[in-house]
């Protein structure tokens, strides 16, 4: 089954998977014709032009549908007289129509096989100030109704550009600079409810961890006034923050806990708890399991930085993914998938970082990239997409990979992107 769309996207918007290198196949094989289907058709009003383009792009970028062009005759038809057999003959299983009724814009998905309505989603009223976000949310609901899994169009990505934290929508639009406590600011991380973010702020007094909301209210985490404090990570319950604290004696992972979830509660966080004792080694980049019971992290206690895991109280520390001597090198930047089944990270291959994923249950490792430098992966909330930094376009940009099909798309185009973090789903 396939997704037919009257608003086609440029052919370059999605690229093929990475190729085979050094006899090792990277990427994932995609078998055509195995995904469900849709078609977006515009009816009647110029108001719907941008909405239909956004909706078609969101559905395509969900990577859960194929794209076929809708027949040119579709615009001359009006519901309920739309000829669904025309779309069915093209291989499209569903047709989505956009129409205006009073001040409301609605998307309706029709099943071309039964001729019945599959689902109906209200997108926005004429007076809604942020129509793009409303369409993104409608697209996510359509994906959920037709596939059982919601989309990610209404999410966004934090990243660092020239030492400043920026935010960009999941389709690469609406990039904006966020005002933070210091310059440069590094390692942005989302809270589980999407209301707060944490980062390292370089200020005159040091490099503290700061927690901030999107209105600009912020608090410094007590205990991070001195030394280097980096790679913060919120726990799934939103009340604990793991981070790495470095001194001349090494770097260790600490845990701070707050009495509440408001930004100002973090200024009253208790005495930080030390989770690792490096004794000259570096332990950093914590990433929580979605149940909050374990933390993945990077340690060079065995010389070469490797992926470790421990309990949230620091117990049971063990290697999770050893490096292959002579084949791979330094491991960095773990990111635990929202469903708990995989951990993404980057690892050097022939001196160049590449993105890998580890199956937590079996500890099997897959290499996802093989061309250019690829690093700092972060999961989308659908457990299917990763955003990462790549030099494949000539400069460091954010790219998105569908880990099931290997399809790639470029997210940013300004150069110098670093350290992405994908938001959770929010209402």
N, C-alpha and C positions, 0 to 999 in steps of 0.2 A: 504494500500500500504506500501511497505517496502524498506529499503535500503540494498541491498546486496553488500558485499565488499569482494574482494579476499584477502585483507590485514586485517585480523581480529585483534581486540584489545583484551587485556587480560580481562577476565570476571570481575576482580576486579576493572577495571578502572571506572566503573559506578556502584553505589550502590543503593539499594532500598531506598525508602523514609523513614523518621523517623516513629517510631511506635506510638501507642496510649499509653498515660500515664494518670493516675489518672482519668480515665473515659473521658478525653478530647482528641478527635482525632486531631492529628496534621499531617501536610503534605497534599498532594493532591492526589486524585485518578486518575490513568492513565488508560484509556481504550485502550487496544492494537488494532492495525490495523487502527488507525485514522490519521496517519501521512504519508506524501508523501515519495517517494522512489528513490533509486539510487544503482549503483553497480560500483566498481572501478576495472578495469582489466588492467594488465600490458602487453604491447606488445613490445617485441624485444630488449630493450636496458637496460643494467645494470644501466645507468644513471637515469632511471626512478624508480628504486627500492625505494630509499628514498623518492622521490617525491610522489609515489603512497601511501606509508605508511602515509606520512604527510597529503596528501589530504584525505585519508580515515578517518584518525583520526579527521581532522577538520570537515568533514561532519557529523561524528557521534557525536562530541561534540557540534554541533549546536543544538542538540536535536530536530531537525525537521524531522529526518528520522529514520526508523528502520534499523537494520543491519541483513542481511542474508549472509552466505558464498556463494561466487560465485562457480559454478561447476568447478571441476578440469579440465574439458575439455576446459574451456574458454581460457586457455593460448595456446592451440594448434590451436586456430582459429585466423584468421587475418581479420581486417576490409578490405573491406566492407562485407566479408563473415561471420561475427559474427552471430551466431544463436541466435537471440533475443528471439525466442520462448522458448529456454531453460531457460532463466532468467524469462520470463513471467510465466512459469509453477511453478517457485519457489515463485512467488508472488511479484517479483521486477518490479516496474513500469518503472524504468530507468536503463540504463547501462552507466557508464562513462568510456571511454577508454583514455589512455594516450599514445601518440606516438611522435616520433621525425621526423621532416621534415627539413632537413638541420640543422640549429642551433636552431631551434624553437621547444619548447615542448608545446603541445596543449592538452587540455582536451575537449572531445566531449561527450555530454550527448545525448543518443539515447532513444526515447520513445519505450518501448517494445510492446505497444499496437498498435501503428500505423506504427512502423518500420521506422519512420522519425527522423531526427535530431531535438532535442529539443533546444539545445543551444551549442555554441562553445566558449571556453575561452582560450585565449593565456596565458600560465603560465610564461614562461621565455625563453630567448635565452641563449646559452651556455656560453656567456661572462658576464651574470648578476652576480654581486658579491654576493648578498644575495638571494640565490635561495629559502631558507625556507620562507622568507617574501613574495617572489613572489608567492609561492604555497599557502600561507595563503590568499593572496589577491584573487587568482584565486578561492579558495574554497568559499570565501565570495561572489564572483560574481556568482558562481554556485548556491549557496543557494538562492541568490536574484532572479536569473532567473527562478528557479523551484518552489519557494514558495512565491515570492513577497516581502520577507524580507531578507536583506543582513545578512550574518553571522558575527561572532565576532572573527574569527581566527587571523586576522591581528592586533588585539588590544593587550594591555598589562596592567599589574597591578603594581602599586607602592605599597610598603609596608615597614614596619619598621622591621628590624632584628637586635637585640642587639644594638639598638640605632642608626642604620645606615639605610639610605633609599636605598632600592633595587628595581629593576625592573625585572619582569618576564613576558614571553609571556603568552598568554591566554591558551596555552596548557601545561603550567608548565615548558617549556624548556627555555634555554637561560637566566637564572638568572644572573644579573650583579649588582655590587655595584656602586652607584652613589656618586661622590664626592660632599659633601655639606659643608656649611659654619661652622658648629660646631658639637660637639658631646656631648650628643646625639642629634639627630634630630627627630622630631615627626610630626605626622598629615600631611603627604604629600597630596596635592590636585592638580588635573590637571586643566589647563586652557581649555576653551571650544574648542580651535583649536589644543590642544595637543602639542603645542610648548613649553609651560612653565609649571613649577610646583611650588607650594608654600609650605612652611613648617615652623615649629618652630625650630630655631637653638639655642642651648644652648652654648653661647660664654661667654667670660670673662666679657663683659660689660652688659650682661643681657640675655633675652630670646626674641629676636625680631622675627618678621615674615620676611622671606626671599623669594623673587621670583627669580627663576633661570631657565636658559634654559639648554638643554642637552649637550651643549658644555662646560658648567661650568661657563658662565657669570652669575653674580648675583647682586641683589640690595636688600638692606634692606628697608622695608616699613617705611617711616617717621612717627613718632609718636609711634613706637613700641620699642623705645630704652630702655624704663623703664618698670618695672612691668612684669607680666607674660602675654604672648601673644600666644594664642593657637587656634587650629581648624580653619584654614583659608579656605575660599571657594570662588572661582572665580564666578562672575556673567556670565550668558550666552553670554553677549556681550563682555566679556573679558576685560572690562575696570574698573570694580569695584571688590573690594575684601572685603568680610565680615570676621570678625574674633572676637574672644573673648579676651578682655583685662581685666586682673585681678589685683586688689590691695587689701589692707587690708579691704577696704570698700565693697568688693564684686567683682563680674565679670559681665561685660556687653559686648554687641555686638556693634562693631564699623564698620564703612564703610569707606574705602579709595578708591579714584578714581584717575585714571591716565589719562594724556592727550593723550596717545597712547597705542599701544599693544606690543611694543618692551620691552625687559627685562629692558633696561636702563630707559624707561619712568617711571617705578615704583619708581625709586629713586627721581622722581619729583612729586610724588603723593601729592595731596593737603592735607589740614588739615583734619584729620579723623572726621567723623560724628558719634556721639553717637546715637544708635538706641534704646537702652533699658536703663532704670534707675532702677537698681536693689535694691538700698537702703539696702544693706547687703545680698541680694540674689545673686545667680549665674545664669547667662544667657550665654549659650555657644552652640557650635556645630551648627552653621548656615548651612542651606542647601537651595539653591535657587530653586524656581520653574523654569521650562524650559523657560517660557516667561519672566523671570526676574522681575515679578511683586510682588512676595511674597517670604518670607523667613521662612522656618520651623526652629525651634530651641528648645533647652531644657532649662527649667527654674525650679528652686526649690522655686519660690516665694510663693507657697502654701505648702511648706515643702518638700513633696516628689517630686523629679524631674519628670516632665511631658512634653509631646510634645505640643508645642505652635506653632502658626503661626502669622505672621504680614506682613504688607505691606513693600515693599523694602525701604520705607522712615521711618519705625518704627511705623507707625500708625496701628490701628485696631488689637492690640495684643489680642489673645484669645487662650484658650485651644483647641487643636485639638483632642487629645486622652487622656482622663482621665484614671488614673490607677484604677484598681478594688481593693478596700480596702479588705484586707484579702486574696486575690487571686493572685494579681501581685504587684510588687514593682517598684523600680526605672526604669525609661525609659531613654535611652541614644542613641547617635549616629544616628540621622535621616539621611536618604538619599532619596532625591526626585527622582523618576524615570524620565528618559528622555522624556517620553510622558506626564508627568504631572499627571498621573492618580493614582499613588500610592506613598506612602512613607514607606520605610523600616526602622526599628529601632530594637534595642534589649531592652528587658524588663525582669526584674527578675521574675521568677516563682519558688516559694518555695526556694528562695535564690540563684537560678542559672539563669544566663542570657540565654534567648532564642530569636530567630529571629522572628519578626512579620512583617506583611505588613498591611498598612491602605489604604483603598479605599478613595481617597480624596473627591469624590462626595457624597458618602453615609456615610463615617466615620466608615464603618464596618471594623473590625480587624480580620486578620487570623494569626494563629500561624504556622510557617513553620518548626520549629525544636522542639525536645523534649528530645534528648539524649545528655548528657554531656553539657559542657559550649559552647555556641554559641553566638557570639557578633560581633559588628562593621560591619554590612552589607554595601555593596556598589553595586550600579546597574551597569550592563553592558549596553552598548549603544543599545542593542536590546530590552530593557524593559522586558526581559524574564529571565535573569540570574542574580543571586546575588553572589558576593564573600563575604565570612565572615571568621572570626577566630573561630576555633573549637578545643576542646581538645579531640575529639572522638578517635583520634589515639594514645592518651597517651601524646602527646605534643601539644603545640599551633601551628597549621598549618592553611594555607588557604585552604578553601573548596569552591566549586561552587555548587549552587543548581539551578535547573530549576524550577521556581516557578509554571509552568503549570503542570509538571508531578511529581515533588518532587524528581527527580533523582539527586544523589550527585556524585561528583568526587573530589578527593584530588588534590590540585594544587601544594603545596610545601611539602618538606619532610626534611627540615633542622632543624625544631624546632624553637620556639621562635618568630613566625611571629605575627605581630600586625598591626592594622590600615591600611587596604587595601584601595586602590582607583583605580577604573577601568578607563582606558583611554577612550576618545571619539574615534570615527572612524576618521582616517586621511588618506590622499592620499599617 
